[in-house]
Amino acid sequence: MSEITPEVMAQLDALQLEYMDALGRKDMDAWLATFDAEGAYVCKTLEAEERGLGIAFILDDCHDRLKDRVQFVTRVWAGTFQDYQPRHFAQRVSCQSVGEDLIEMRSNFSVMFTRSDTQKTEVFAAGQYVDLITLGKEKPLFRSKTAITDAPLMAHYMAYPI
C-alpha cells in the first residue's frame, strides 16, 4: 500500500464531482463513464448493511448491469415516470490505500430533488458512499460504488442512481 498524495486526493475528489455532475445533468452515459470495466453499483439501506442482508434498492453487480441501467433510464423508462431534478452533495470523510492502485474512499452524501410537477425541493436521501477506486493510467475510476442510505424509505421513487 502506498501513501495517497495530494495530487491523487484531488483526482479522487474530481471523480466524485464528475459522478455527481453527471447525475445532476441526468447524463447516464457520463455516469457510466465514471466506472471502470469491472464497475459495480449498489444502493442499499444502513439496516441491510449492518445486518448483512443481500437486499438492495439497486444491485448492479457488474459493468453489463450498469450499461443496462443506462438503457432503462434513457430508453425503457423514458417518458413513463414523473421526472425530477436530483442534486447530489458529498463530503469525503476517509480515504485509504487498500492495495496497489486501489483506494477505498468514504463520503457522506445528501441528495435533494425537485419534483417537476410541484417545483418543490425536498431531501431525497442521505447516507454514505463506500467507494473502491482504481487509479488508472488516465484517471481514477470507480471499481465499485455503494450508496448506503440512512433511512429505509425515500421521499420519492428512484429513477436515477444516488
N, C-alpha and C positions, 0 to 999 in steps of 0.2 A: 504494500500500500504506500502511496506517495502523498506528499503534502499538497493541499489544494491551494494554488497560488491565487492572488487577487485577480489575475487575468482570467483564470478558469472560473472563479466565482462570478465575474462579470458575464462570462459566456453562459453560465447556468441561469443567471437572472434573466439574460436576454432570451433564452429558450422559454422560460416561464412566461415572459411578456408576449412572446410570439404566439404561444399557445392560447393565452387569454385574449389577445387581439383577434386571432382567427375566429374564436367563438363569438366574440362581440360583433364581428362583421358577418357572422354566420357563413363563413367561408370554410366549408367542411374539407375541401381539398388542402387548404393551408393547414387546417387542424391535423389532417393525416400526415402532412409533411414534417410535423414535429416528432414523429415516431420513427425508430429505425426499422429495419426489415423484420425484426423479431418482435416488434412492438405489441403491447397489450394494454388494455384499458379496463379498469373495474371501478364501479361505483357501488358502494355498499354502506350500510349503517354502522355506527360505532358499536351497537349491540352485536351485530353479526360478526364484526371484527373481534371483539372481546370474547365472545362465546365460541369462536372458531367455526361459525356456521358457513356453509358453502353457498349461501344465497346472496343475491345482489340485484340492484336495480338494473345494472348493465354489467355483463360479463363477456367482454370481447377479449378472449384469451389468446388471440394470435392476430397477426397482421391481416390475414384474409378477412377476419371478422371486423377489423377496423375499416377495411375497404367496404364491406357490406354495410356498416353503419353509415358511411358517407352516402352510399346509394339509397338507403332507406330514407335518410333525412332529405336528400336533394331530389330524389325521383319518386320513390314509392309513396312517402307520406306527403309530398309537396301538395299544398292546397287542401289537405284533408284535416288540418288542425288549426285551432285559433293561435296564430303566431304571437310571439312575444319577443322582446328585446332583452337578451341576457347581458349582464355586465359583471365581469369577474375581477376580484381583488385578491391578492395573495401576498403574504409576508413570509419569507424564508425564516425558519426558526432553527434549523440544524442542517449540517452538510458534512459528510464524511466519506472518505475513500473506503470502498469495500472490496477492492480488487484492482488489478491493473486496468486502467482506463474505465473504471466503473465507480460511479458516485451514487450514494443514497442521499437524497435531499428531502427534508420535510418542510412543509409550508402550511401555515394556517390560511384558510380561504373563506371568503364570503361571496355569494352570488346574489346580486339583485336582479330583478326582472321587471319590465314594464309591459303590462298587458296591452295588446293592440286594440282591444275593444273598449277598455275603460281609461287608458292612458295613466293608470295608477301604478306607481312603483312600490314594490314590496320585496322583502327578503325571500329569496327562493330557497337557499340552503347555506349552511355554514359547516365548517369542519376542517379536516386536514388532508392535504395531499401527501402521499408517500410515494416518492419517485425514485426509480432506478434509471440512471442516465449514463449512456455510453459516451465517452469522449472520442468522437470520430475524427477522421483526418481533416474534414472541412469544418465541422461544428458539432457540439454535443446534440444528442437526440434522446428522446425517452425510449428506454427499453421497456419500461412499464410505468404506468401512472395509475395509482389507486386513489380515488376520492372517497374519503370516509366521512359521511355526514353525521353530525352530532345528533340530529333528531331522526326518528324513523319515518316521519312524514314530511312531505314538501308542500309548499303553498300552491303548487300547480303541477300538472303533468310534465314530464321531462321529454322534450323533443330533442334537445341538444345535450351533448355531454356536459358535465360540470367541470 
